Amino acid sequence: MNPMPSPNANLDAPAAAISVRGLRPAPGMPARDFDLRPGTALYLEESADTRDPGMPRWLDLLLGLAIPDSDECGEVLWRGRPWAEIPPDAAAAARGECGVVPAGGGLLTNLDMDENAWLPALWHRRADAEEELAAWSAFFGCFPMPQARAHAVASGMRRRIAWTRAFAGHPAVLILEDAAEGASPADRKLLLDACRRKLSEGAAIVWIAPALDPDVAAALDLDHN
């Protein structure tokens, strides 16, 4: 008979920013349970080719933009509270603590690239936005950011601007969905170096992709076997 865990076993563990309880990402798949704590990383397998069209993306579930249909489908919590119970204004503020790179970058085509990078900072009124954006755009090699629309900017530059937008602003959580897709080896190394740095600073990272590559597993200290 296995002993029951001590009720105080995790007393000193940092509080989880995002917790998942009994969540089934697709029909027939086992339920998932995890706590995303500061300075830790998690890999979630997801592919647009294999995901059930009726099921929400992991990104939307983790950000509370999609709520499981019933208690039987599980729940996602932000700092211990189910997203479904958080008022809209408070939920929007909570999402401001997350840096997000959606698949494809998520940049708006009706805004210049520098305006895209500024959006979260302006929306959430971040006091040190200018310094953060300058520092991270320099890190990713896209400073100064172009004052031009997406169609006039090379794909590599657009990708690095999307990374800049996510990493700036001291995010508590980074959710990176196919973030390295199409990146050059040099850019990919930059992204993984940035992830290492954020982990060392106490951010939590969710890496969402169809497969976990060995260099990502090493950078995020994940078991890829």
C-alpha angles and dihedrals in degrees: 000000000000116000118245114252116257113262087228096048094108097032093117096040115113113257115264118246092203127022129184122202124191094332118167109203092193138004113281094017121119118260115263126224124180144140119220105211130183114285094015133110133210133194120214120188114225135150129180087220095058104029116107105251089226094056123086121241120261088243093059093046094050092050094047092244089122121038122203111256097239144358088265089063093057132237143257121223132200111211091339098314124102112248088230090065097048115099114242097252092048091046091052090051090049091053087054087069090061128082110209135192108184119199107282092023099273094239117158114240094209092062131066115253094253090050089053090055092049096051100091092042092053094042093051095035096233110192098211097039096125094052093044094048092046092049096047096041088053090048092052094043098246101109121156092035112224120257091219139102123262096260090060095049126078117249093243091055091048090052093051091049090053088052091048091053091052099044097044119086101046096273116204089207132026117202110192116187113190085328095159096045109132094000120143116246090255093050092044090055089051091053094049092046088052090051091052090050094050092048090052088052091054103261119139120229133205113195112197118189142129090258138010110241119210095243091053092047090051094046093049094038092241129151105243098179 
